[in-house]
Amino acid sequence: MIKKILLFSLFANTFLSFSQEMVKEFDLKLEKNRDYFQVTNETDKEVILFLNDKEKVSSIRFDERFNIKDSLSAARPEKKFKEIIGYSQNERNYFLFWASEDRKEIDVQYFNFIKKETSTTPVNLELKKEKIIKELTINNTFYLITIVKNSSILKFYISDNNGNLNEKIVDLSHLKFKNSSNQQVLLYDALIGGDLFRPTIQIEHISNDSQPSLALSATLFKVYTYKKDEIIFTFDNNTFATDILKINLNNYTANLKSIEQPKITQDENDLNFAKSNSFLIDDKILQIKTNSDVLFFTINDQNGNRINQFKTLREEEINYKNSDVFQEIKSIHNKKVLEKPKQFIRKINNSTPAVTCYNLNGLYYTVIGSSQDIARAGGGGMGMGGGFGGASMSFGFTTSSYTIGNLISYKDKNVVYTNCLFDSNFNHVDDKVKTSAFEKARLFLEEDDDLNESVSIFGKDLYKDLIVFKFNSFLYLGNYNKQNKKYQIFSFTE
């Protein structure tokens, strides 16, 4: 056991010497209170870095080699607009959407680098008896999505070419949604989980900007935006099936499909009930279901047609895995190998099972396991906030929270997992699993001395200078080096 941990540590330290490349370093003078946010423009091959402090918003425009082209500045909106909830882009026009806490007041900030113009326009939303579901930018269009309380009616507030927000109502009352007991309910009741006194809605955005972590994929409600003209919600709030809700963003029609989970015989005296989850990739739905005795991993198309299924009993080795089974607690440095097969099924069944996957060169790199929050005793420890799945921010740039939150999502988690490799039909491929750009960035973030010295681990400024984004098929990580007073951008490849 100790030998395996030592070998892993040696690998990690050696690996860092060639896993990343600094692609840009430039001088940058910063105020104490600040946040970053970036927009990538693949069409014009440029990246815009927005820097927010207590007085102004500065923007720097880079070409695809991160040479600085020009910059623009504008006054920061008044204090009641605490965070940027999204952005939109139309040709060379960029719009940032600042919002009040209740989202009823929005300031739309406009930047045009060609005309050297900036402006700010107020927008008021009534949001009558509505609860926010999600704020997303899809294909350079911003969407604020709400649900009318005690109904199955969604409202979309959609940005147009001038930065206005136009309302679109999507009535889903004809669709049959289920609660955790598999009973038919309104969509609102399914999403709040039956808690009428503290109704909260947690839907995790799964983006293709970086490989999704198990910590984020463990969420039972997810939304996927990998298609330009479609938004897809998945519901795993009961163990009987995964429900897939698709909404067409051209005509706002919707359809709902239910993909059954395998049936597991349950002893009436067994209190260790089955648990399940899923992950969507391409046109496939990956489902995991487990109890204390068995693990099912099932792959279907989105019409419910079976592609493949793997079944593992508690005392059996997982015959489709391509790595050891690991347990990681809070940090990649606190990582060990689980040697007994039954430990894996027991541990993932005792927490929240999850599966995540990404496609690289026709192969599906898949991670199966579980994620569990680690409770903190007392008032000390890291300053964590709900909006980032991890780090608390001084202003909060929620539009970039997925990729950064994804990268640091294991910081407060106990994660158990194994790596698997499949071909296009999800037949197991017996080959070595390559280290992803996401894992390389994770290693670099935890190992780099300059990066670690530039953040306050026990304060609310944790990772406030960090940006992570995908551009030109590379994963980039940017951070401010306080010692050198320079901003640095690093690249990572698969």
C-alpha positions in Angstrom: 0.0 0.0 0.0 2.7 2.5 1.1 4.8 1.5 -2.0 1.9 2.3 -4.3 1.4 5.7 -2.7 5.1 6.5 -2.9 5.1 5.5 -6.6 2.1 7.8 -7.3 3.8 10.7 -5.6 7.0 10.2 -7.6 5.0 10.0 -10.8 3.1 13.3 -9.9 6.3 15.2 -9.2 8.0 13.9 -12.3 5.0 14.5 -14.5 4.7 18.1 -13.6 8.1 18.9 -15.2 6.6 18.4 -18.7 2.8 18.5 -18.4 2.2 22.3 -18.9 3.6 25.2 -20.8 3.5 28.9 -19.9 2.1 30.5 -23.0 1.8 34.1 -21.8 3.1 36.3 -18.9 2.3 40.0 -18.7 2.5 42.8 -16.1 -0.8 43.6 -14.4 -1.6 46.1 -11.7 -4.4 45.0 -9.5 -6.7 46.3 -6.7 -7.1 44.2 -3.6 -10.8 43.3 -4.3 -11.0 41.8 -7.8 -12.4 39.0 -9.9 -11.7 37.6 -13.4 -13.9 36.3 -16.1 -13.1 35.3 -19.7 -15.0 34.9 -23.0 -13.6 32.8 -25.8 -14.4 33.7 -29.4 -13.6 30.7 -31.5 -14.8 32.4 -34.7 -12.4 35.3 -34.5 -9.8 33.3 -32.6 -9.6 35.7 -29.6 -10.0 35.6 -25.9 -11.4 38.5 -23.8 -10.2 38.7 -20.2 -12.5 40.8 -18.0 -11.1 42.1 -14.7 -13.5 43.5 -12.1 -12.6 45.6 -9.1 -14.6 47.8 -6.8 -14.6 50.8 -9.2 -14.3 49.6 -12.8 -14.4 46.7 -15.3 -11.3 46.4 -17.4 -11.1 44.1 -20.4 -8.1 42.9 -22.3 -8.4 41.3 -25.8 -5.9 38.6 -26.9 -5.3 36.9 -30.2 -5.0 33.1 -30.4 -1.4 33.3 -29.3 -2.3 35.4 -26.4 -0.7 38.6 -27.7 -2.5 41.6 -26.3 -4.5 43.3 -29.1 -6.2 46.2 -27.1 -8.2 46.9 -24.0 -11.3 48.7 -22.9 -12.6 49.9 -19.4 -15.9 50.9 -18.1 -17.3 51.9 -14.7 -18.5 49.1 -12.5 -22.3 49.0 -11.9 -23.5 50.1 -8.5 -23.1 47.8 -5.5 -26.5 46.2 -5.6 -25.3 44.3 -8.8 -23.2 41.8 -7.0 -22.2 39.4 -9.7 -22.1 38.7 -13.4 -24.6 35.9 -14.1 -23.8 35.5 -17.8 -22.7 36.9 -21.1 -23.7 37.0 -24.8 -21.7 37.8 -27.9 -22.9 38.9 -31.3 -20.1 39.4 -33.9 -17.8 42.0 -32.1 -20.4 43.0 -29.5 -19.9 41.6 -26.0 -22.6 41.9 -23.3 -22.1 41.2 -19.6 -25.2 40.6 -17.4 -24.9 42.0 -13.9 -27.7 41.1 -11.5 -29.1 42.0 -8.1 -29.4 39.1 -5.6 -33.1 38.5 -6.5 -32.4 38.9 -10.2 -35.2 41.4 -10.7 -32.8 44.1 -11.6 -30.1 43.6 -14.3 -27.5 45.9 -15.7 -26.4 45.0 -19.2 -22.8 46.1 -19.9 -21.8 46.5 -23.5 -18.2 46.3 -25.0 -17.2 46.8 -28.6 -13.4 46.8 -29.2 -13.7 47.8 -32.9 -15.7 50.9 -32.2 -14.0 51.5 -28.8 -17.5 51.8 -27.2 -18.9 50.8 -23.8 -22.3 51.4 -22.3 -24.7 50.2 -19.6 -28.4 49.6 -19.9 -30.8 48.6 -17.1 -33.3 45.8 -17.4 -36.1 45.0 -15.0 -37.7 41.6 -14.6 -40.9 41.0 -12.7 -40.3 37.3 -11.9 -43.8 36.8 -10.5 -44.0 33.7 -8.3 -40.9 32.4 -10.1 -37.8 30.6 -8.9 -34.5 30.6 -10.7 -33.5 27.3 -12.2 -30.3 28.2 -14.0 -28.3 31.0 -15.7 -26.5 29.8 -18.8 -24.7 31.0 -21.9 -25.3 28.6 -24.9 -23.8 29.3 -28.3 -23.0 32.9 -27.2 -26.6 33.5 -26.2 -27.5 34.1 -22.5 -30.5 32.3 -20.9 -32.0 33.0 -17.5 -34.4 30.1 -16.8 -37.1 30.2 -14.1 -39.9 27.9 -13.0 -43.3 29.2 -11.9 -43.8 28.0 -8.4 -46.2 25.0 -7.9 -46.4 24.3 -11.7 -44.6 22.7 -14.6 -44.2 26.0 -16.5 -40.7 27.2 -17.4 -39.8 30.8 -18.4 -36.8 31.6 -20.5 -35.4 35.1 -20.6 -33.2 35.2 -23.7 -30.6 37.7 -24.8 -31.0 39.2 -28.3 -28.4 40.9 -30.6 -28.8 44.2 -28.7 -28.5 42.7 -25.2 -32.2 42.8 -24.4 -33.9 39.9 -22.5 -37.0 38.5 -24.3 -39.4 36.2 -22.5 -40.4 32.8 -23.8 -42.9 30.5 -21.8 -42.5 26.7 -22.1 -45.6 24.9 -20.6 -44.6 21.3 -19.6 -47.9 20.5 -17.9 -48.6 17.7 -20.3 -45.5 15.8 -19.3 -45.3 13.3 -16.4 -42.5 14.1 -13.9 -41.7 11.9 -11.0 -40.5 12.5 -7.4 -38.1 10.4 -5.3 -40.9 7.8 -4.6 -41.6 7.5 -8.3 -45.0 9.2 -8.0 -46.3 11.6 -10.6 -45.8 15.2 -9.6 -45.5 18.7 -11.0 -42.0 19.6 -12.3 -41.6 22.2 -9.4 -42.3 19.5 -6.8 -39.8 17.1 -8.5 -37.1 19.7 -8.5 -37.5 20.8 -4.8 -37.5 17.3 -3.6 -40.7 17.7 -1.5 -39.1 20.2 1.0 -41.8 22.8 1.2 -40.2 24.7 4.1 -36.7 25.2 2.5 -37.3 24.7 -1.3 -34.0 24.8 -3.1 -33.2 23.7 -6.6 -29.8 22.4 -7.4 -29.1 21.6 -11.0 -25.5 21.1 -12.1 -24.4 22.4 -15.4 -22.3 19.9 -17.3 -20.2 21.6 -20.0 -17.7 20.3 -22.5 -15.1 23.0 -21.5 -13.3 20.4 -19.4 -13.7 16.8 -18.3 -16.5 16.8 -15.7 -15.4 15.6 -12.2 -17.2 13.0 -10.2 -17.9 15.6 -7.5 -20.1 17.6 -10.0 -21.5 14.6 -11.8 -22.8 13.2 -8.5 -25.6 15.8 -8.5 -29.0 14.1 -9.3 -30.3 17.0 -11.5 -28.1 18.0 -14.4 -28.3 20.2 -17.5 -26.3 19.7 -20.6 -25.6 22.3 -23.3 -23.3 20.5 -25.7 -25.8 21.1 -28.6 -26.2 24.5 -30.0 -30.0 24.3 -30.5 -31.0 22.1 -27.6 -30.9 22.2 -23.8 -31.1 18.8 -22.0 -32.1 18.2 -18.4 -31.6 14.8 -16.7 -33.4 13.8 -13.5 -32.0 10.9 -11.2 -34.1 11.8 -8.2 -35.4 8.2 -8.0 -33.7 4.9 -8.6 -36.3 3.5 -11.0 -35.3 5.5 -14.1 -33.4 8.5 -15.5 -35.7 11.1 -17.0 -34.4 13.1 -20.0 -36.1 16.4 -20.8 -35.1 18.0 -24.1 -36.1 21.6 -25.0 -35.5 22.8 -28.6 -34.1 26.3 -28.5 -35.4 27.1 -32.0 -39.1 26.5 -31.4 -39.2 25.8 -27.6 -41.0 22.4 -28.0 -40.1 19.8 -25.4 -40.2 16.0 -25.0 -39.5 13.8 -22.0 -38.2 10.2 -22.1 -37.7 7.8 -19.2 -34.8 5.4 -19.4 -35.3 2.5 -16.9 -32.6 1.5 -14.4 -31.9 -2.2 -13.8 -34.1 -3.8 -11.2 -32.3 -4.9 -8.0 -34.0 -7.3 -5.6 -34.1 -5.8 -2.2 -34.4 -7.7 1.1 -37.2 -6.1 3.1 -34.9 -6.1 6.2 -32.0 -4.5 4.3 -31.8 -0.8 5.2 -29.0 -0.2 2.6 -31.3 0.8 -0.2 -30.2 1.0 -3.9 -28.7 4.2 -5.2 -28.4 5.4 -8.8 -27.1 8.2 -11.1 -26.4 8.9 -14.8 -24.3 10.8 -17.2 -25.1 12.0 -20.8 -22.6 12.0 -23.6 -23.2 12.3 -27.3 -26.4 10.3 -28.0 -25.8 7.9 -25.1 -27.0 7.7 -21.5 -24.6 6.1 -19.0 -26.3 4.8 -15.9 -24.9 3.5 -12.6 -27.0 1.6 -10.0 -25.7 -0.1 -6.8 -26.6 -1.5 -3.5 -24.3 -3.2 -0.9 -24.1 -6.4 -3.0 -24.0 -5.4 -6.7 -23.0 -2.7 -9.2 -24.7 -2.2 -12.6 -23.2 0.0 -15.3 -25.6 0.3 -18.2 -25.3 2.1 -21.5 -28.3 3.0 -23.6 -29.1 5.3 -26.4 -31.5 8.2 -25.6 -34.4 6.1 -26.9 -33.7 3.5 -24.3 -32.2 0.9 -26.6 -29.5 -1.1 -24.8 -25.9 -0.7 -26.0 -24.1 -2.6 -23.3 -24.3 -3.5 -19.6 -21.8 -4.6 -17.0 -22.7 -6.3 -13.7 -20.3 -6.7 -10.8 -21.0 -8.5 -7.5 -19.5 -7.4 -4.2 -16.7 -10.0 -4.1 -15.8 -9.7 -7.8 -13.1 -7.6 -9.4 -14.4 -5.0 -11.8 -13.4 -6.7 -15.1 -13.8 -3.6 -17.2 -11.6 -1.2 -15.3 -8.3 0.1 -16.6 -6.7 1.3 -13.4 -6.6 0.6 -9.7 -9.5 1.7 -7.5 -8.5 5.0 -5.8 -9.8 6.9 -2.8 -9.0 10.6 -2.7 -9.8 12.8 0.3 -9.7 16.5 -0.2 -6.5 16.5 -2.2 -4.7 14.5 -4.9 -1.8 14.2 -2.3 -4.2 12.2 0.0 -4.8 9.4 -2.5 -4.6 5.7 -1.8 -5.3 2.4 -3.6 -8.2 0.2 -2.5 -7.1 -3.4 -2.8 -10.2 -5.4 -2.0 -13.0 -5.4 -4.6 -15.8 -5.3 -2.0 -14.5 -2.0 -0.7 -15.4 -0.3 -3.9 -19.0 -1.3 -4.0 -19.4 -0.7 -0.2 -17.8 2.8 -0.3 -19.7 4.1 -3.4 -23.0 2.8 -2.0 -22.4 4.6 1.3 -22.1 7.9 -0.5 -23.4 9.3 -3.8 -22.6 7.1 -6.8 -21.6 8.9 -10.0 -20.2 8.3 -13.5 -18.5 10.8 -15.8 -17.1 10.4 -19.4 -15.5 12.2 -22.2 -14.7 11.3 -25.8 -11.1 11.5 -27.1 -10.2 10.3 -30.6 -13.2 7.9 -30.7 -12.6 6.3 -27.3 -14.7 7.0 -24.2 -12.7 7.7 -21.1 -15.0 6.9 -18.2 -14.7 7.3 -14.5 -17.0 5.3 -12.2 -17.2 5.9 -8.4 -18.8 8.2 -5.9 -18.4 11.6 -4.1 -19.2 12.6 -0.6 -19.1 16.0 1.2 -16.7 16.2 4.1 -18.3 18.0 7.0 -16.2 20.7 8.7 -16.3 21.0 12.5 -16.5 24.4 14.1 -16.2 27.7 12.3 -12.7 27.3 10.8 -11.4 25.8 7.6 -11.8 27.0 4.0 -14.3 29.7 3.1 -16.6 27.8 0.9 -19.7 29.0 -0.9 -22.5 27.3 -2.7 -22.3 29.1 -6.0 -18.9 27.8 -6.9 -19.1 24.1 -5.8 -16.1 25.1 -3.8 -14.5 28.5 -3.6 -16.1 31.6 -2.2 -15.7 34.7 -4.3 -15.6 38.3 -3.4 -18.0 39.2 -6.2 -18.7 36.0 -8.0 -18.4 35.4 -11.7 -21.0 32.6 -12.0 -20.6 32.3 -15.8 -17.1 30.8 -15.3 -17.9 28.9 -12.2 -18.4 25.5 -14.0 -14.8 25.1 -15.2 -13.1 26.5 -12.1 -15.5 24.8 -9.8 -15.0 21.6 -11.7 -11.2 21.8 -11.3 -11.2 22.4 -7.5 -14.3 20.3 -6.8 -12.4 17.6 -4.9 -11.1 20.1 -2.3 -13.9 19.3 0.2 -14.8 15.8 -1.0 -14.1 12.1 -0.3 -14.0 10.6 -3.8 -13.7 6.9 -4.7 -13.2 6.0 -8.3 -11.7 3.8 -11.0 -10.9 4.6 -14.7 -12.3 2.7 -17.6 -11.8 2.8 -21.4 -14.4 1.9 -24.0 -14.7 1.9 -27.8 -17.5 3.7 -29.7 -20.0 0.8 -28.9 -18.9 0.8 -25.2 -17.0 -2.5 -25.5 -14.2 -2.5 -23.0 -10.7 -1.6 -24.4 -7.8 -3.1 -22.6 -5.3 -0.3 -22.9 -3.6 2.3 -20.7 -5.7 5.3 -19.8 -4.0 8.6 -20.8 -3.9 11.4 -18.4 -6.4 14.0 -19.4 -5.7 17.8 -19.7 -8.1 18.2 -16.8 -6.1 15.9 -14.5 -2.8 17.6 -15.6 -4.3 21.0 -14.6 -5.4 19.5 -11.3 -1.9 18.2 -10.6 -0.3 21.5 -11.6 -2.7 23.6 -9.5 -1.9 21.5 -6.4 1.8 21.2 -7.0 3.0 24.6 -8.3 4.6 26.6 -5.4 4.0 30.0 -7.0 0.3 29.2 -7.5 -0.2 28.0 -4.0 1.7 31.0 -2.5 -0.5 33.4 -4.4 -3.8 32.2 -2.8 -5.1 32.4 0.7 -6.1 28.8 1.6 -8.0 29.7 4.7 -9.7 32.9 3.5 -12.5 33.9 1.1 -10.0 34.8 -1.5 -9.3 31.2 -2.4 -8.6 31.0 -6.2 -10.1 34.4 -6.8 -7.4 35.1 -9.5 -7.9 31.8 -11.3 -9.5 31.3 -14.7 -9.8 28.0 -16.6 -11.1 27.7 -20.1 -11.0 25.7 -23.3 -9.8 27.3 -26.5 -8.5 25.9 -29.8 -8.7 22.4 -28.3 -6.4 23.3 -25.4 -7.2 23.7 -21.8 -5.8 26.9 -20.4 -5.3 28.0 -16.7 -4.5 31.6 -15.8 -3.5 33.0 -12.4 -2.0 36.1 -11.0 1.5 35.7 -9.5 1.6 38.2 -6.6 5.3 37.9 -6.1 6.2 38.9 -9.7 3.1 41.0 -10.1 2.4 39.3 -13.4 -0.5 37.4 -14.8 0.4 33.9 -16.2 -1.4 31.7 -18.6 -0.5 28.0 -18.9 -1.7 25.4 -21.5 -2.5 21.7 -21.1 -3.0 19.1 -23.8 -4.5 15.6 -23.8 
